């Protein structure tokens, strides 16, 4: 968990999902770490929701989510639990990508 102030989020290039606390939250955190090697994944637990972010680009793959959750997974499940997100978003049946085209 982090102590960094997320209220200043508009002043940086951090991207990623803000999830409602649910049964998929821990699996998404683990998948974010696996699918984004070499990046520092920040997890900010606010009890009712969890902000998961990193610098510039964060990818979540369906295959990784299926492995971390131990069951079949449809990307629409992520969307249902997505309270918000930082950056831009690109979704397919196989992955979701949070990113910025330009950096500060």
Residue pairs with C-beta under 8 A, 6 or more apart in sequence:
1 43
1 44
1 45
2 42
2 43
2 44
4 42
4 44
6 44
6 51
9 86
11 104
12 55
12 104
13 55
13 56
13 100
13 103
13 104
14 42
14 53
14 54
14 55
14 86
14 87
15 53
15 54
15 55
15 56
15 57
15 58
15 85
15 86
15 87
15 88
15 98
15 99
15 100
16 32
16 41
16 51
16 52
16 53
16 54
16 58
16 85
16 86
16 87
16 98
17 28
17 51
17 52
17 58
17 60
17 78
17 82
17 84
17 85
17 96
17 98
18 49
18 50
18 51
18 52
18 82
18 83
18 84
18 85
18 86
19 25
19 28
19 49
19 50
19 52
19 81
19 82
19 83
20 48
20 49
20 81
20 82
20 83
21 47
21 48
21 49
21 50
22 81
24 65
24 69
24 73
24 77
24 78
24 81
25 50
25 81
26 68
27 65
27 68
27 69
28 52
28 60
28 65
28 68
28 78
29 41
29 43
29 50
29 52
30 68
31 60
31 61
31 64
31 65
31 67
31 68
32 41
32 52
32 54
32 58
32 60
33 41
34 64
34 68
35 59
35 60
35 61
35 64
36 54
36 57
36 58
36 59
39 54
39 55
39 58
40 54
40 55
41 52
41 53
41 54
41 58
42 51
42 52
42 53
42 54
43 50
43 51
43 52
44 50
44 51
44 52
44 53
49 83
51 86
52 58
53 86
53 98
56 99
56 100
56 103
57 97
57 98
57 99
57 100
58 87
58 97
58 98
58 99
59 95
59 96
59 97
59 98
60 78
60 95
60 96
60 97
61 94
61 95
62 73
62 74
62 75
62 93
62 94
62 95
63 94
65 73
65 78
66 72
66 73
75 91
75 92
75 93
75 94
75 95
75 96
78 96
79 91
85 98
86 98
87 98
87 99
87 100
88 98
88 99
88 100
88 101
89 96
89 97
89 98
90 96
90 97
90 99
91 97
